[in-house]
Amino acid sequence: MSFKLGATILAFVGAVAVSTANAQEIPKREFRGVASFSSSPVYSTRAKPFWEEQVKEESNGQITAELMTIDQLGFKGEEVFRMVKLGLFDFVTNVMSFAAGDDPRNEALDLAGVVPDIDGLHAMADAYRPVLKDLFASKYQLKMMGTWPIGPVVVWCNSPVTSVADLKEKKVRGFNRAMADFLEGAGAVPVSMSFGDMVTGLERGTVDCAITSPRSGLKAGLAEVTTHILPVTLGWAMVFDGFNSKTWNALDESTQQLLEKEYAKLEEKTYANVREETEDAYRCLQGQTPCNDPGSMRDPLVVTPLSDADKAEVKRITEEVVLPRWAERCGEECVTKYKETVGSVVDAKL
């Protein structure tokens, strides 16, 4: 064996030994957390693998978690952040805008119609991060670990809907106030309904349409009860990852450093994955190939791209209805902070 090859092997073995030693220095700890709905990819493809594979592997099995879902606990979603504040859980992974009723800033990254593309969303989220960090620390006693999108939330219907005008008088499931504002601006009837109730709601006629991302809907079985998708981006279902501040502050530095590093990796990886997953979901839903991650569906769905007239109508509703109503709920100081941060990266006229 050559000297160069021997040195390379020794360096590799040494690096592995150091990594293992560092992981072993981390105290053994099991956390208790809550993460979205059991039928949502937030749980199955983000939170669950994060704790059961990524963190477990990087900590050499020292850090594990007992993970519960919102529906297992009998919750609706909006109360989860408050439950963590009360000390019932150590960490949370949840859609921020579920809690828009607590504070309008929880839906600041999910205002319907503001950001149609993921690059703009990423820039907006980075700009608004300091505001969210302060909000969750003061209101919920949560340390912000990261925030990322589920995907562009769009309209799924069980009858032909090929334009924004077709939403008029339709009963549409939504999940935050800004979304309801947009639907009212389009002449639709917003219906508040949890993620887990969408399929049943469409089957029973409680709603005519439902709003969720292409991949979430595909995995939840929405393609079995709908026929059309209108790909108007009414938000991104932005998710917040956070740790109970009391729990976090009691952790040793090595555990904190490892978790911060892994959460940062999850956030960046998710932005990249969402783009690819959304494209794949649309192919699957329309019966096209390659379909790498299929779900249950009845027949291929009709997906109608937005016309120029539709795009103009979305802009009108956003500027005349969504943003003014949110500004009224949020208040002058909140709007000023939004303009100072988000206003520098997106065209949101307030």
Secondary structure, 3 states (H helix, E strand, C coil): CCHHHHHHHHHHHHHHHHHHHHHHHCCCEEEEEEECCCCCHHHHHHHHHHHHHHHHHHCCCCEEEEEECCCCCCCCCCCHHHHHHCCCCCEEEEEHHHHCCCCHHHHHHHCCCCCCCHHHHHHHHHHHHHHHHHHHHHHHCEEEEEEEECCCCEEEECCCCCCHHHHCCCEEEECCHHHHHHHHHCCCEEEECCHHHHHHHHHHCCCCEEEECHHHHHHHCHHHCCCEEECCCCCCCEEEEEEEHHHHHCCCHHHHHHHHHHHHHHHHHHHHHHHHHHHHHHHHHCCCCCCCCCCCCCCCCEECCCCHHHHHHHHHHHHHHHHHHHHHHHCHHHHHHHHHHHHHCCCCCC
